[in-house]
Amino acid sequence: MLLLYNVVIRLYYLAVLLASGFNKKAKQWIAGRKERALIRFEESIWFHFASLGEFEQGRPVLERMRDLHPASKIVITFFSPSGYEIRKNTPLADAVYYLPLDTAKNAAGFLDTIQPKLAIFTKYEYWYHFFNEARKRRIPIYVVSAIFRPEQAFFKWYGRFPRKILGFVNWFFLQDERSKQLLAGIGLENATVSGDTRFDRVWANAQQPRSISGLEAFKNGQRTFVAGSTWPEDEQLIAKLVARHPDLKFIIAPHEISEEKINKLAHLLPAAQTIKYSEISNLIPIAIGMSPDSYRDSNLNVLIIDNIGMLSSLYQYGEIAYIGGGFGAGIHNTLEAAAFGLPVIFGPNYRKFIEANDLIALKAGFSITDGPDLEAITVTLLNDSAFYATSSKKAGDYVKEHIGATGTIVEQITNNER
């Protein structure tokens, strides 16, 4: 099985290399692995994140460990360009790299260079050679905010090799009790149900959100519908909602922001009412001497966010949130919006997300299957003030009640390392 794993890893690299000639992300994935030479450290703490979402999820643990270990260098690795390209210069780390391809030689060379005293992975990504090499060197591996589902290969009759990789982990910090039961079913008892560190991250963000230039002027005191991480299927529905609600402001942050994707979204929307964020500085009232009233009367009520890194702060400007992805593989992060007390709406593919199910049960989250569904719940939230107030409060309370995972995780890691 190890031979097959090694073959698959190399075939994957070859496929990405071939795709790099015409695919931007593949090109970044290949080029980024050559971008920076490894810096040799005498001692480090290694954090690995699959992508940007996992970075934000694990960030509270990273920040706490950085404070507790000022003498240790912090090394971050990413698998995906969406994490590396956005956070490659983060001040939270002494070095940021793409994760080298998972081969025995790469794993040994990487660990020789950064000399980690422990490794922390967030949510998932289990790499045989890196984990095995760490085990040989007695470098503890912790997985935080981990979550498991019965349909995963670890729990199937053919999952012997994936289970072997799990066996290299020193401790799992899990989001829920079901995950603990699944691990116990394959003989792994080294686990604590600590909760999800995303709650800590989004709650902290909501308490001190970053102000975004031009957004207050765009909103201008009007009710605002914020759509985050949208895909084309979501955008088709939102475009119809825009046409029916000229009284609302809309902020749309697509999941992909290539020029082609942004232009396709813009073509769905009324041109006279729509502006991109990259253009909004031209219309900030202070910048051009417009009064708030004249800005409002300019009829611009749809703002397309055409950059990355703003979404978690955008929700502070909204009253209702729509979370994209629910008509595809699954919804994106509902907690960022809920932390601001926004009722959240999303498509039908949400069931594997614990928080989405919880929010629906609380009537703080709402799943839709089509345009009429979206129209109906939006109208209800806009027109029924008592229902909206209850939904909003329950959304915010839900996040607040689930904070604390970071403290549990860091305390146990610290105790283990003594």
C-alpha positions as CSV (number, residue, x, y, z in Angstrom):
1,M,0.0,0.0,0.0
2,L,2.9,2.4,0.7
3,L,4.2,1.8,-2.8
4,L,0.8,2.7,-4.2
5,Y,0.7,5.8,-2.0
6,N,4.1,6.9,-3.3
7,V,3.0,6.4,-6.9
8,V,-0.2,8.4,-6.4
9,I,1.7,11.3,-4.8
10,R,4.1,11.5,-7.8
11,L,1.2,11.2,-10.3
12,Y,-0.6,14.0,-8.5
13,Y,2.5,16.2,-8.8
14,L,2.8,15.4,-12.5
15,A,-0.9,16.2,-13.0
16,V,-0.5,19.6,-11.3
17,L,2.7,20.3,-13.3
18,L,0.9,19.6,-16.5
19,A,-2.1,21.8,-15.4
20,S,0.2,24.6,-14.5
21,G,0.5,25.6,-18.1
22,F,-3.1,26.8,-18.2
23,N,-4.4,26.8,-14.6
24,K,-3.5,29.8,-12.4
25,K,-3.8,27.9,-9.1
26,A,-1.7,25.0,-10.4
27,K,0.9,27.4,-11.6
28,Q,1.1,29.0,-8.1
29,W,1.3,25.6,-6.5
30,I,4.3,24.7,-8.6
31,A,6.0,28.0,-8.6
32,G,5.5,28.6,-4.9
33,R,7.4,25.5,-3.9
34,K,10.4,27.0,-5.6
35,E,9.9,30.5,-4.3
36,R,11.6,30.3,-0.9
37,A,14.6,28.4,0.3
38,L,14.2,26.8,3.7
39,I,15.7,28.6,6.6
40,R,17.5,26.5,9.1
41,F,16.3,26.8,12.7
42,E,17.6,25.3,15.9
43,E,14.1,24.9,17.3
44,S,10.6,25.6,15.9
45,I,6.9,25.0,16.3
46,W,5.4,23.8,13.0
47,F,1.9,24.6,12.1
48,H,0.3,23.2,8.9
49,F,-2.9,24.4,7.3
50,A,-4.5,23.0,4.2
51,S,-5.8,26.4,3.1
52,L,-6.8,29.9,4.3
53,G,-9.9,28.6,6.1
54,E,-7.9,26.2,8.2
55,F,-5.4,29.0,8.9
56,E,-8.2,31.2,10.4
57,Q,-9.6,28.2,12.3
58,G,-6.2,27.4,13.8
59,R,-5.1,30.9,14.3
60,P,-6.1,31.2,18.0
61,V,-3.9,28.3,18.8
62,L,-1.1,29.7,16.8
63,E,-1.3,33.1,18.5
64,R,-1.4,31.5,22.0
65,M,1.5,29.1,21.4
66,R,3.5,32.0,19.9
67,D,3.0,34.0,23.1
68,L,3.9,31.0,25.3
69,H,7.0,30.1,23.4
70,P,8.8,33.3,22.5
71,A,12.2,31.6,22.0
72,S,10.8,29.1,19.4
73,K,10.6,30.0,15.8
74,I,7.1,29.6,14.2
75,V,7.0,27.8,10.9
76,I,3.8,27.7,8.8
77,T,3.1,25.4,5.8
78,F,0.2,25.5,3.5
79,F,-1.0,23.0,0.9
80,S,-3.2,25.3,-1.1
81,P,-2.4,28.5,-2.9
82,S,-5.4,30.2,-1.4
83,G,-3.7,30.0,2.0
84,Y,-0.1,30.5,1.0
85,E,-0.6,33.4,-1.4
86,I,-2.7,35.4,1.2
87,R,-0.7,34.6,4.3
88,K,2.9,34.1,3.1
89,N,4.0,37.3,4.7
90,T,2.0,37.0,8.0
91,P,3.8,38.5,11.0
92,L,2.6,35.6,13.0
93,A,5.4,33.3,11.6
94,D,9.1,33.4,11.1
95,A,8.8,31.4,7.9
96,V,5.9,30.4,5.7
97,Y,6.2,27.7,3.0
98,Y,4.2,25.5,0.8
99,L,4.3,22.0,2.2
100,P,6.8,20.0,0.2
101,L,5.6,17.0,-1.7
102,D,5.1,14.1,0.7
103,T,8.0,11.9,0.0
104,A,10.4,10.3,2.4
105,K,13.3,12.4,1.3
106,N,11.4,15.7,1.4
107,A,10.0,14.9,4.9
108,A,13.4,14.1,6.3
109,G,15.0,17.2,4.7
110,F,12.3,19.5,5.8
111,L,12.4,18.3,9.5
112,D,16.2,18.4,9.4
113,T,16.0,22.1,8.5
114,I,13.2,23.5,10.7
115,Q,13.9,21.2,13.7
116,P,10.4,21.3,15.2
117,K,9.8,20.4,18.8
118,L,6.2,19.8,18.0
119,A,3.8,19.9,15.0
120,I,0.2,21.2,15.0
121,F,-2.2,20.4,12.1
122,T,-5.6,21.9,11.9
123,K,-8.8,19.9,11.1
124,Y,-7.3,17.4,8.6
125,E,-4.6,16.5,6.1
126,Y,-2.7,13.4,7.1
127,W,0.6,12.9,5.3
128,Y,2.3,9.5,5.7
129,H,6.0,10.5,5.3
130,F,5.8,13.7,7.3
131,F,3.9,12.0,10.1
132,N,6.1,8.9,10.1
133,E,9.3,10.9,10.1
134,A,8.1,13.0,13.0
135,R,7.2,9.8,14.9
136,K,10.7,8.5,14.3
137,R,12.2,11.7,15.7
138,R,9.8,11.7,18.6
139,I,8.3,15.0,17.5
140,P,4.7,15.1,18.9
141,I,2.0,15.7,16.3
142,Y,-1.3,17.3,17.4
143,V,-4.4,17.7,15.3
144,V,-6.7,20.5,16.5
145,S,-10.4,21.0,15.6
146,A,-10.4,17.6,14.0
147,I,-13.7,16.1,12.8
148,F,-14.4,12.6,11.5
149,R,-17.4,11.1,9.6
150,P,-18.3,7.4,9.1
151,E,-18.0,7.6,5.4
152,Q,-14.3,8.4,5.5
153,A,-11.7,5.8,4.4
154,F,-10.3,5.5,8.0
155,F,-13.5,3.6,9.0
156,K,-13.9,1.4,6.0
157,W,-12.7,-2.2,5.5
158,Y,-10.1,-0.9,3.0
159,G,-8.8,1.8,5.3
160,R,-5.9,0.0,6.9
161,F,-3.3,2.3,5.4
162,P,-5.1,5.6,6.3
163,R,-5.6,4.2,9.8
164,K,-1.9,3.7,10.1
165,I,-1.3,7.4,9.4
166,L,-3.8,8.3,12.2
167,G,-1.7,6.1,14.5
168,F,1.2,8.4,14.1
169,V,-0.7,11.3,15.8
170,N,0.0,11.9,19.4
171,W,-3.3,13.6,20.3
172,F,-6.5,14.6,18.6
173,F,-8.5,17.6,19.7
174,L,-12.0,16.9,18.3
175,Q,-15.0,19.1,17.5
176,D,-17.6,16.6,18.6
177,E,-18.3,13.4,20.6
178,R,-19.2,11.4,17.4
179,S,-15.6,11.8,16.2
180,K,-14.3,10.5,19.4
181,Q,-16.5,7.4,19.2
182,L,-15.4,6.8,15.6
183,L,-11.7,6.9,16.6
184,A,-12.4,4.7,19.6
185,G,-14.0,2.2,17.1
186,I,-10.6,1.8,15.4
187,G,-8.7,1.6,18.6
188,L,-7.6,5.2,19.0
189,E,-8.3,6.6,22.5
190,N,-5.8,9.5,22.4
191,A,-8.5,12.2,21.9
192,T,-10.2,15.0,23.7
193,V,-13.5,16.6,22.7
194,S,-12.4,20.3,23.0
195,G,-14.7,21.9,20.5
196,D,-13.9,24.0,17.4
197,T,-11.4,26.8,17.5
198,R,-13.3,28.6,14.8
199,F,-15.7,29.8,17.4
200,D,-12.9,31.5,19.3
201,R,-11.6,33.1,16.1
202,V,-14.9,34.4,14.8
203,W,-16.0,35.7,18.2
204,A,-12.7,37.6,18.7
205,N,-13.1,39.0,15.2
206,A,-16.6,40.2,15.9
207,Q,-15.6,41.9,19.1
208,Q,-13.0,44.1,17.3
209,P,-13.8,44.0,13.6
210,R,-11.5,45.7,11.1
211,S,-13.1,48.7,9.5
212,I,-13.2,48.6,5.7
213,S,-12.8,51.8,3.8
214,G,-15.9,52.9,1.9
215,L,-18.3,50.4,3.4
216,E,-20.1,52.7,5.8
217,A,-20.6,55.2,3.0
218,F,-21.9,52.5,0.7
219,K,-24.3,51.1,3.4
220,N,-25.4,54.6,4.4
221,G,-27.6,53.3,7.2
222,Q,-29.7,51.1,4.9
223,R,-30.4,47.4,5.5
224,T,-27.8,45.3,3.9
225,F,-27.7,41.7,2.6
226,V,-24.2,40.2,2.7
227,A,-23.5,37.2,0.5
228,G,-20.1,35.5,1.2
229,S,-18.1,32.9,-0.7
230,T,-20.7,32.6,-3.4
231,W,-20.6,30.3,-6.4
232,P,-22.4,30.8,-9.8
233,E,-25.5,28.8,-8.6
234,D,-25.8,31.1,-5.6
235,E,-25.3,34.2,-7.6
236,Q,-28.1,33.3,-10.0
237,L,-30.5,33.4,-7.1
238,I,-29.1,36.5,-5.5
239,A,-29.4,38.4,-8.8
240,K,-33.1,37.7,-8.8
241,L,-33.3,38.9,-5.2
242,V,-31.5,42.1,-6.2
243,A,-34.2,42.8,-8.9
244,R,-37.0,42.3,-6.4
245,H,-35.5,44.4,-3.6
246,P,-34.3,47.9,-4.7
247,D,-34.8,48.9,-1.0
248,L,-31.9,46.7,0.1
249,K,-28.1,47.1,-0.2
250,F,-26.2,44.0,-1.4
251,I,-22.6,43.1,-0.8
252,I,-21.5,40.1,-2.7
253,A,-18.1,38.4,-2.1
254,P,-17.6,35.6,-4.6
255,H,-15.5,32.6,-3.7
256,E,-13.4,33.1,-6.8
257,I,-12.3,36.5,-7.9
258,S,-10.7,36.1,-11.3
259,E,-11.5,38.8,-13.8
260,E,-13.6,36.3,-15.7
261,K,-15.7,35.3,-12.7
262,I,-16.2,38.9,-11.5
263,N,-17.4,40.0,-15.0
264,K,-19.8,37.1,-15.2
265,L,-21.3,38.0,-11.9
266,A,-21.5,41.7,-12.9
267,H,-23.4,40.8,-16.0
268,L,-26.1,39.2,-13.9
269,L,-26.7,42.5,-12.0
270,P,-28.1,45.8,-13.1
271,A,-25.2,47.9,-14.4
272,A,-26.5,51.2,-13.1
273,Q,-26.8,49.8,-9.6
274,T,-23.6,47.8,-9.3
275,I,-20.0,48.8,-8.4
276,K,-16.9,46.8,-7.7
277,Y,-14.9,47.3,-4.5
278,S,-11.8,48.2,-6.5
279,E,-13.8,51.2,-7.9
280,I,-15.6,52.3,-4.7
281,S,-12.9,54.7,-3.5
282,N,-13.9,57.0,-6.3
283,L,-17.3,57.3,-4.8
284,I,-16.6,57.7,-1.1
285,P,-18.5,60.9,-0.2
286,I,-15.6,62.5,1.7
287,A,-13.3,61.9,-1.2
288,I,-15.4,63.7,-3.8
289,G,-17.4,66.1,-1.6
290,M,-20.7,64.2,-1.9
291,S,-23.1,64.4,1.0
292,P,-24.4,61.0,2.3
293,D,-27.8,61.8,0.8
294,S,-26.5,62.4,-2.7
295,Y,-24.4,59.2,-2.3
296,R,-27.6,57.3,-1.4
297,D,-29.4,58.8,-4.3
298,S,-26.8,57.6,-6.8
299,N,-28.8,54.3,-7.0
300,L,-25.7,52.2,-6.4
301,N,-27.0,49.4,-4.2
302,V,-24.9,46.3,-5.2
303,L,-21.2,46.1,-4.3
304,I,-19.0,43.2,-5.6
305,I,-16.0,42.4,-3.6
306,D,-13.2,41.7,-6.1
307,N,-10.4,41.0,-3.7
308,I,-9.6,38.4,-1.0
309,G,-9.2,38.7,2.8
310,M,-12.1,41.0,3.6
311,L,-15.0,38.6,4.1
312,S,-14.7,38.0,7.9
313,S,-15.0,41.8,8.4
314,L,-17.8,42.4,5.9
315,Y,-20.5,40.9,8.0
316,Q,-20.4,43.7,10.4
317,Y,-22.1,45.8,7.7
318,G,-25.0,43.4,7.2
319,E,-28.4,42.5,8.6
320,I,-28.8,39.2,6.7
321,A,-26.1,36.8,5.5
322,Y,-26.1,34.3,2.7
323,I,-23.3,31.7,2.7
324,G,-22.3,30.2,-0.6
325,G,-21.4,26.7,-1.6
326,G,-24.6,25.0,-0.6
327,F,-25.5,24.1,-4.2
328,G,-22.1,22.4,-4.7
329,A,-19.8,20.4,-2.4
330,G,-21.0,22.1,0.7
331,I,-21.4,25.5,2.4
332,H,-18.6,27.7,3.5
333,N,-18.1,29.3,7.0
334,T,-21.5,30.3,8.6
335,L,-19.9,31.2,11.9
336,E,-18.2,34.4,10.7
337,A,-21.6,35.9,10.0
338,A,-23.4,34.3,13.0
339,A,-20.8,35.9,15.4
340,F,-22.1,39.3,14.3
341,G,-25.7,38.2,15.1
342,L,-26.7,37.8,11.5
343,P,-29.3,35.2,10.5
344,V,-27.6,33.0,7.9
345,I,-29.1,31.5,4.7
346,F,-27.5,28.8,2.6
347,G,-28.2,26.1,0.1
348,P,-29.3,22.4,0.6
349,N,-25.8,20.8,1.0
350,Y,-25.2,21.6,4.6
351,R,-25.8,18.4,6.6
352,K,-22.2,17.5,7.2
353,F,-21.6,20.8,9.0
354,I,-22.5,20.6,12.6
355,E,-22.9,24.4,13.1
356,A,-25.3,24.7,10.2
357,N,-27.5,22.0,11.6
358,D,-27.4,23.6,15.0
359,L,-28.3,27.1,13.6
360,I,-31.3,25.6,11.7
361,A,-32.5,24.0,14.9
362,L,-32.3,27.3,16.6
363,K,-34.1,29.1,13.7
364,A,-31.0,31.2,13.3
365,G,-30.0,29.5,10.1
366,F,-32.2,28.7,7.0
367,S,-31.6,26.3,4.2
368,I,-33.1,27.1,0.8
369,T,-33.5,25.0,-2.4
370,D,-34.5,27.7,-5.0
371,G,-35.2,31.3,-5.6
372,P,-38.7,31.3,-4.1
373,D,-37.3,29.9,-0.9
374,L,-34.7,32.7,-0.8
375,E,-37.3,35.3,-1.4
376,A,-39.6,34.0,1.3
377,I,-37.1,33.8,4.1
378,T,-35.6,37.2,3.2
379,V,-39.0,38.8,3.2
380,T,-39.8,37.2,6.6
381,L,-36.6,38.4,8.1
382,L,-37.1,41.9,6.7
383,N,-40.7,42.3,7.7
384,D,-41.1,40.4,11.0
385,S,-39.0,42.4,13.4
386,A,-39.7,40.1,16.4
387,F,-38.7,37.0,14.4
388,Y,-35.6,38.8,13.1
389,A,-34.5,39.9,16.6
390,T,-34.9,36.4,18.0
391,S,-33.0,34.9,15.1
392,S,-30.2,37.4,15.3
393,K,-29.8,37.0,19.1
394,K,-29.7,33.2,18.8
395,A,-27.1,33.3,16.1
396,G,-24.8,35.5,18.2
397,D,-25.5,33.5,21.4
398,Y,-24.7,30.2,19.7
399,V,-21.2,31.4,18.8
400,K,-20.6,32.9,22.3
401,E,-21.7,29.7,24.0
402,H,-19.2,27.6,22.1
403,I,-16.0,29.5,22.6
404,G,-13.2,28.1,24.7
405,A,-11.6,25.3,22.6
406,T,-8.3,27.2,22.3
407,G,-7.7,27.3,26.1
408,T,-8.4,23.6,26.4
409,I,-6.1,22.7,23.6
410,V,-3.2,24.9,24.6
411,E,-3.4,23.9,28.2
412,Q,-3.2,20.2,27.4
413,I,-0.3,20.6,24.9
414,T,1.6,22.7,27.4
415,N,1.1,20.1,30.1
416,N,2.2,17.3,27.7
417,E,5.4,19.2,26.8
418,R,6.5,19.7,30.4
